Amino acid sequence: MNDLNTAKNLLRRNNRSLVIVKNGRVLFETSTHGIRGLLMAVDKVGKNMENSAVADRIVGEAVAQLCVYSRVHEVYAVTLSQCGRNVLEKNGIRCEFEDLVPHILNMRKTDLCPFEKIVAGSSSPKEALKRLKKATTNTSGQ
């Protein structure tokens, strides 16, 4: 079984929100919702995320930018935004998904996800990471 299939299966079977697999080994998994799980992975796993497979419940531009920053090889999303797909494909990251949506919305479905707004207009994945870290340390969560 390849890394992406392993990550997808663990995401579903273990009711996780994020699973990262590389060379058949689980590097990181969490049930933490939102962008915080991937931010924790970037801090904890670091450069070892290069060439890994990521399975995440929701992938928008923010998650896609972090995957580009971490040099992830492939991504699976239960829900993928068109902008997230564009970022992944533009950067040569293979992606699979269940549902493709125009945008990732906030929890109340009344506006764009706040993290999507934070990364909009970022000049690079590194800048997106910096903006997301600043936002998540300054707020209690969204």
Secondary structure as UniProt FT lines:
FT   HELIX           3..13
FT   TURN            14..15
FT   STRAND          18..22
FT   TURN            23..24
FT   STRAND          25..30
FT   HELIX           36..45
FT   HELIX           46..49
FT   TURN            50..51
FT   STRAND          53..59
FT   HELIX           61..69
FT   TURN            70..71
FT   STRAND          74..81
FT   HELIX           82..90
FT   TURN            91..92
FT   STRAND          94..101
FT   TURN            107..108
FT   HELIX           114..119
FT   TURN            120..121
FT   HELIX           125..138
//
